[in-house]
Amino acid sequence: MVSLTDEKRAALAEKLAGMKAIQDLIISNEQEFINQCDDTEIRDRLQKMLSDDQKNLGIIETAITQYGIQSEPKDKVQQMVQKAEEMMSGSDLTMYEKMAQHELLKHGQVMSGLIVHKAAQIVGADVQAALAPINTVNFENRAHQEQLKGVLEVLGTRELTGEEADQGLWSRVQDAISALTGVVGSVATQNSDQSDLKIQDIIRMDHQKVNVLIGEIEQSNDNQKIQEYFGQLYQDLLVHSVAEEQVVYPTVRPFYGDEDTQELYDEQAQLREILDQMKSLEPDSQEFKDMLQQVKEMVGDHTRQEESTMFSAIKSNCSSQQQQQMATEFKEAKKQLQLEMAG
C-alpha cells in the first residue's frame, strides 16, 4: 500500500512555516522602526525594505501552497517569535540594539532560505520547481543585510559619540549590494512579484509540477521513492481538482459552456477514482504501473484542454484584474484544502 506522507517533505514544510513566521516578525519590526525613526534617509530605506518584505511574504506563501504541504512552525520558533515581539515593543533596548537584533533575524532568514533550497535539491525535482521563487527572497534578504549594516553604523556612531558617521557609508553599502548582484544577478532579475499572477499562471504551475512527479515515478526503481512521489502526486491532484471545482469551473461555465465545463468535472472525478484505487496497490506491481500510465494520459488530455480552450476563454472574457482575483481565490482554496489534509 502506498503511503501518502514522507518525513523529509514534512520536515521541509515545517521549515517553510518557520520562514513565514519569521517573515511576519520582520514586517512587524520594520513597521515599528519606521514609526519610531526620525532620520529621513534611514526611514526611506526601511520603507523600501518593508515593501520588499511584504512582497516576499507573498512569495513564501505562494511557494508553500505550490509545495503542497501546510504545516506549523516548530514550537521553538513560535516561542522565539513571541520573545522577539516582546523585546522589540519594549523600551529596554535602544534603536541600535533593536536594529542589531533585526539584522540577525535577516541573517537567519537567509540561512533558512539557503537550507530550503539545498534540501529541495535532495527531496525531488518537483520540490525544486515549487520552491524556486525562494531564491529571490534569499537574494533580497542578503541585500537588506548590507543596508542594515549601514543603518547600524549610523545609529551606533550617534549613540556612542553624538556625531554623524562617515557620509560615504551609503556609497559603500551600494557597492556591496552591486557586488552581490554581480554574483547572483540572475536571481535578481526573476519576476518575483506574486501579486500579478493570473489564474492561468497558477494552474500552469500546478500542471508542470504534476508532470514532474509523474516523470519521477516512472524513472524510479526505488519503492520508497515511488511512495514518496505518489503521495505528493495524490495530494497535489486532489487539492488542485477540488480547488478548480470550487473556484474556477463555476466562474468559467457561463462563457466556456455547460458541456465543456462538465467534461472537465467528469474527467477529474474519474481521475480521483483511479488515484484512490492506486493507494491500495504496491508501487512495484504491474497494476500500479498500468494505472500510472492511465493517469498520465488523462492528465495530459485534461491539461491540454484547460491550457488551450479554457485559458483562451478566460483571457477573452475576464479582465486582468479578474484573472488575478481568481488566482488569489484559487490559491486560498488550495491552502484551506491543504490545511484540512494536514489536520
C-alpha positions in Angstrom: 0.0 0.0 0.0 1.3 3.4 -0.9 2.0 5.9 1.9 0.8 9.4 1.5 3.3 11.0 3.9 7.0 11.4 3.8 9.3 12.6 6.7 11.6 14.7 4.6 8.7 16.6 2.9 7.0 17.1 6.3 10.2 18.5 7.8 10.7 20.9 4.8 7.1 22.1 5.2 7.8 22.8 8.9 10.9 24.8 7.9 8.9 26.8 5.4 6.2 27.5 8.0 9.0 28.8 10.3 10.3 31.1 7.5 6.7 32.5 7.1 6.5 33.2 10.9 9.9 35.0 10.8 8.9 37.0 7.8 5.8 38.2 9.6 8.0 39.2 12.5 10.4 41.1 10.2 7.5 43.0 8.7 6.2 43.9 12.2 9.6 45.1 13.2 10.1 47.3 10.2 6.7 48.9 10.6 7.6 49.7 14.2 11.0 51.1 13.2 9.5 53.4 10.6 7.1 54.8 13.2 10.0 55.4 15.7 12.6 56.7 13.3 13.1 60.5 12.6 16.0 60.1 10.2 14.7 60.6 6.6 17.5 58.6 5.0 17.0 55.6 7.3 13.2 55.8 7.2 13.2 55.8 3.4 15.4 52.7 3.3 13.3 50.9 5.9 10.2 51.8 3.9 11.7 50.2 0.8 12.7 47.1 2.9 9.2 46.9 4.2 7.8 46.9 0.7 10.2 44.2 -0.4 9.4 42.1 2.7 5.6 42.3 2.2 6.1 41.2 -1.4 8.4 38.4 -0.2 5.8 37.2 2.3 3.5 36.7 -0.7 6.3 34.7 -2.4 6.8 32.5 0.6 3.0 31.9 0.9 2.7 31.0 -2.8 5.7 28.7 -2.6 4.2 26.9 0.4 0.9 26.4 -1.4 2.7 25.2 -4.6 4.8 22.9 -2.4 1.6 21.3 -1.4 2.0 20.7 2.4 0.8 23.2 5.0 2.5 23.0 8.4 3.0 24.9 11.7 6.4 26.2 12.7 8.4 24.4 15.4 7.4 25.3 19.0 10.9 26.8 19.5 10.3 29.1 16.5 7.0 30.2 17.8 8.5 30.9 21.3 11.3 32.8 19.7 8.9 35.0 17.7 6.9 35.8 20.8 10.0 36.8 22.8 11.3 38.9 19.9 8.0 40.7 19.7 8.1 41.5 23.4 11.7 42.7 23.1 11.1 44.9 20.1 8.0 46.5 21.6 9.7 47.3 25.0 11.8 50.2 25.9 14.8 48.4 27.4 16.7 48.3 24.1 18.0 51.3 22.1 17.1 51.7 18.5 20.6 50.5 17.6 20.2 47.4 19.7 16.8 46.6 18.2 18.2 47.0 14.7 21.1 44.7 15.5 18.6 42.0 16.5 16.7 42.7 13.3 19.8 42.2 11.2 20.3 38.8 13.0 16.8 37.9 12.0 17.6 38.7 8.4 20.7 36.6 8.6 18.7 33.7 10.0 16.1 34.1 7.2 18.9 34.0 4.6 20.3 30.8 6.1 16.8 29.2 6.3 16.2 30.1 2.6 19.5 28.6 1.5 18.9 25.4 3.5 15.4 25.1 2.0 17.0 25.5 -1.5 19.6 22.8 -0.8 17.0 20.4 0.8 14.8 20.8 -2.3 17.6 19.5 -4.5 17.7 16.4 -2.4 14.0 15.8 -1.9 12.9 15.9 -5.5 12.6 17.8 -8.8 9.0 18.7 -8.1 10.1 20.4 -4.8 12.8 22.4 -6.6 10.3 23.7 -9.1 7.8 24.7 -6.4 10.3 26.4 -4.2 12.4 28.1 -6.9 11.0 31.6 -6.1 12.5 31.3 -2.6 15.8 32.1 -4.3 14.6 35.7 -4.9 13.7 36.1 -1.3 17.2 34.9 -0.3 18.8 37.5 -2.6 16.8 40.4 -1.3 17.4 39.4 2.3 21.1 39.5 1.6 20.8 42.9 0.0 18.8 44.1 3.1 21.6 42.8 5.4 24.1 45.1 3.6 21.7 48.1 4.1 21.2 47.2 7.7 24.9 47.3 8.3 24.9 50.9 7.1 22.0 51.7 9.3 23.8 50.2 12.3 26.9 52.2 11.6 24.9 55.4 11.6 22.9 54.6 14.7 25.8 53.1 16.6 28.1 56.1 15.9 25.4 58.5 17.0 24.7 56.6 20.3 28.4 56.4 21.2 29.6 59.9 20.1 26.6 62.1 19.3 28.3 62.7 16.0 27.4 61.6 12.4 29.1 58.7 10.7 31.2 59.0 7.6 28.8 60.2 4.9 30.4 57.9 2.3 29.0 54.8 4.0 25.9 54.7 1.8 28.1 54.5 -1.3 30.0 51.6 0.3 26.6 49.9 1.0 25.5 50.4 -2.6 28.9 49.0 -3.8 28.4 45.9 -1.6 24.9 45.4 -3.0 26.1 45.8 -6.5 28.9 43.2 -5.9 26.2 40.9 -4.5 24.1 41.4 -7.6 27.0 40.5 -9.8 27.3 37.2 -8.1 23.6 36.2 -8.1 22.2 38.7 -10.7 20.1 36.1 -12.4 18.1 35.7 -9.2 17.5 39.4 -9.0 16.1 39.5 -12.5 13.4 36.9 -11.8 9.8 38.1 -11.8 9.2 37.8 -8.1 6.0 39.8 -7.7 3.3 37.3 -6.9 0.5 39.8 -6.8 0.1 39.9 -10.6 -0.1 36.2 -11.2 -3.2 35.2 -13.1 -5.2 32.1 -12.7 -3.6 30.6 -15.9 -0.1 31.1 -14.3 -1.1 29.2 -11.1 -2.9 26.4 -12.9 0.1 26.0 -15.3 2.5 25.8 -12.4 0.4 23.0 -10.9 0.4 21.1 -14.2 4.1 21.4 -14.5 4.7 20.0 -11.0 2.3 17.1 -11.7 4.2 16.2 -14.9 7.5 16.3 -13.0 6.1 14.0 -10.3 4.8 11.5 -12.8 8.2 11.5 -14.5 10.0 10.9 -11.2 7.7 7.9 -10.5 8.3 6.5 -14.0 12.1 6.8 -13.7 12.5 5.4 -10.2 13.1 1.8 -9.3 13.1 2.6 -5.6 9.8 1.6 -4.0 10.3 4.1 -1.1 10.9 7.0 -3.5 7.9 5.9 -5.6 5.8 6.0 -2.5 7.1 9.5 -1.7 6.4 10.8 -5.1 3.0 9.2 -5.4 2.0 10.5 -2.0 2.7 14.0 -3.2 1.1 13.4 -6.6 -2.1 12.2 -4.9 -2.3 15.2 -2.6 -1.5 17.7 -5.4 -4.0 16.4 -7.8 -6.7 16.1 -5.2 -6.2 19.7 -3.9 -5.8 21.1 -7.5 -9.0 19.4 -8.8 -11.2 20.3 -5.8 -9.9 24.0 -5.8 -10.7 24.2 -9.5 -14.2 22.9 -8.9 -14.7 25.4 -6.1 -13.3 28.5 -7.8 -12.5 28.1 -11.5 -15.2 26.0 -13.1 -18.2 27.8 -11.7 -16.7 31.1 -12.9 -15.9 29.9 -16.4 -19.1 27.9 -17.0 -21.2 30.9 -18.3 -18.8 31.7 -21.1 -17.0 28.3 -21.6 -20.2 26.4 -21.9 -22.0 23.7 -19.9 -20.9 20.8 -22.0 -17.1 21.6 -22.0 -17.2 22.6 -18.3 -19.0 19.4 -17.3 -16.4 17.4 -19.2 -13.7 18.9 -17.0 -15.7 18.0 -13.9 -16.2 14.4 -15.1 -12.6 13.9 -16.0 -11.4 15.0 -12.6 -13.9 12.7 -10.8 -12.7 9.8 -12.9 -9.1 10.7 -12.1 -9.7 10.8 -8.4 -11.3 7.3 -8.5 -8.2 5.9 -10.2 -5.9 7.6 -7.7 -7.9 6.2 -4.8 -7.5 2.7 -6.2 -3.8 3.2 -6.6 -3.4 3.9 -2.9 -4.1 0.3 -2.1 -1.6 -1.1 -4.6 2.1 -2.0 -4.2 4.2 0.5 -6.2 6.1 -2.2 -8.0 3.0 -4.1 -9.1 2.1 -4.1 -12.8 -1.4 -2.9 -12.0 0.1 0.2 -10.3 2.3 0.9 -13.4 -0.7 0.4 -15.7 -2.8 2.8 -13.7 0.0 5.4 -13.6 0.1 5.3 -17.4 -3.6 5.9 -17.4 -3.3 8.8 -15.0 -0.5 10.3 -17.2 -2.7 10.1 -20.3 -5.8 11.5 -18.5 -3.7 14.4 -17.0 -2.2 15.1 -20.5 -5.6 15.3 -22.1 -7.1 17.4 -19.3 -4.3 19.9 -19.1 -4.2 20.4 -22.9 -7.9 21.3 -22.9 -7.5 23.7 -19.9 -4.4 25.4 -21.3 -5.8 25.8 -24.8 -9.6 26.4 -25.0 -10.3 27.2 -21.3 -7.4 29.6 -20.9 -8.4 31.3 -24.2 -12.0 31.7 -22.9 -10.7 33.2 -19.6 -8.5 35.7 -21.4 -11.3 36.7 -23.7 -14.0 37.1 -21.0 -12.1 38.2 -17.9 -10.1 41.3 -17.3 -6.6 41.1 -16.0 -7.8 42.1 -12.5 -10.5 39.3 -12.6 -7.9 36.8 -13.7 -5.6 37.9 -10.8 -8.5 37.8 -8.3 -9.4 34.2 -9.5 -5.7 33.3 -8.9 -5.9 34.7 -5.3 -9.1 32.8 -4.6 -7.7 29.6 -6.1 -4.5 29.8 -4.0 -6.6 30.4 -0.9 -8.9 27.4 -1.7 -5.8 25.2 -2.2 -4.3 26.4 1.1 -7.5 25.6 3.1 -7.7 22.1 1.5 -4.0 21.5 2.3 -4.7 22.6 5.9 -7.6 20.1 6.1 -5.4 17.3 4.8 -2.6 18.2 7.3 -5.1 18.3 10.1 
